[in-house]
Amino acid sequence: MKRPLHCKTFRIGRSRTGLGLFATAPIEKGALIVEYTGRRIPTRLAQEREARGSRYMFEINSRWTIDGSGRRNVARYLNHACRPNAEAETVRGRIMIRAIKSIRPGDEITYDYGRDYFELFFRQTGCKCGTCLRRRHKP
């Protein structure tokens, strides 16, 4: 049975890269986890903010972006992973995070931020997701 979106199945906690979102109950594949919320701003303005270091912009389309920097946006704590267990989808102008595989209690909930974000913020330091760190530290 899929849990309704209003039933919290996650908590904010310490992760390898700062704060993250962790499952507190089993989350089934396909279940909605959380909505990425914030003010809707023109994408042009979001790009200007990103150029100055803002990291919580989520592009809906070429015209509109959600500024998710407010602390009420719990989805801002989702971290990037190259092999994520969730994905973002646009549903009538809203960004919904959905599980793409079963997630166990205690697992960090992650999704792929995408190529543009990688180029803007990860290019110099490299990705710090578990998959990439294991790959870099292989003997």
SVG drawing of the C-alpha trace seen along z (x, -y; Angstrom):
<svg xmlns="http://www.w3.org/2000/svg" viewBox="-3 -38 48 40">
<polyline fill="none" stroke="black" stroke-width="0.4" points="0.0,0.0 1.4,-3.4 1.6,-6.0 -0.1,-9.4 2.3,-12.3 1.2,-13.9 2.5,-10.9 6.1,-11.7 8.3,-8.8 11.6,-10.7 13.7,-12.8 16.5,-15.3 19.8,-14.1 23.6,-14.2 24.9,-12.7 28.3,-12.4 27.9,-15.8 26.1,-17.8 22.4,-17.4 20.3,-14.9 16.9,-13.3 16.6,-9.7 13.8,-7.2 12.1,-6.5 9.7,-3.9 9.8,-1.6 9.1,-3.6 7.8,-1.5 9.0,-2.0 6.8,-4.5 5.6,-6.2 5.5,-10.0 8.0,-11.2 8.0,-14.9 7.2,-18.1 10.0,-20.5 8.5,-23.8 9.3,-27.5 8.6,-30.7 8.2,-30.5 10.6,-32.9 11.6,-33.5 14.3,-31.1 16.4,-34.1 16.5,-35.4 17.3,-31.9 20.3,-31.6 21.6,-35.0 21.2,-33.7 23.0,-30.5 25.9,-32.4 26.3,-34.1 26.2,-30.7 22.5,-30.0 22.0,-26.3 18.4,-25.6 16.9,-26.5 14.8,-23.8 13.9,-24.6 10.4,-23.7 10.8,-24.7 12.7,-27.3 10.5,-30.1 9.9,-29.2 12.1,-27.9 11.3,-27.2 13.5,-28.9 13.6,-26.2 16.0,-28.0 13.5,-28.5 13.8,-26.2 10.2,-25.1 11.2,-23.3 12.2,-20.0 13.1,-18.6 16.1,-21.0 17.8,-18.4 17.7,-15.7 21.3,-15.1 22.6,-14.2 23.6,-10.6 24.8,-9.3 22.8,-6.1 19.8,-7.6 16.8,-5.9 14.4,-8.7 13.7,-11.0 12.0,-14.4 9.1,-14.7 7.1,-17.8 3.4,-17.4 1.3,-20.4 4.1,-22.9 4.9,-21.2 8.1,-19.2 7.4,-15.9 10.0,-13.5 9.1,-9.8 10.9,-6.6 12.4,-4.7 13.2,-1.7 12.3,-0.5 13.9,-2.5 14.5,-0.9 14.3,-2.8 17.7,-4.5 18.6,-4.8 19.4,-8.3 16.9,-9.5 18.8,-10.8 18.2,-11.9 20.3,-12.9 20.6,-16.7 21.4,-16.6 24.2,-17.7 23.7,-21.5 23.9,-21.4 26.9,-19.2 28.7,-21.6 27.8,-24.6 28.7,-23.2 30.5,-19.9 32.9,-20.3 35.9,-21.5 35.4,-19.4 33.9,-16.3 30.8,-14.4 30.8,-13.3 28.0,-10.7 28.7,-7.2 29.2,-5.7 31.8,-8.2 33.7,-8.2 33.9,-4.4 35.1,-4.5 37.8,-7.1 39.1,-5.2 39.3,-1.8 42.8,-0.3"/>
</svg>
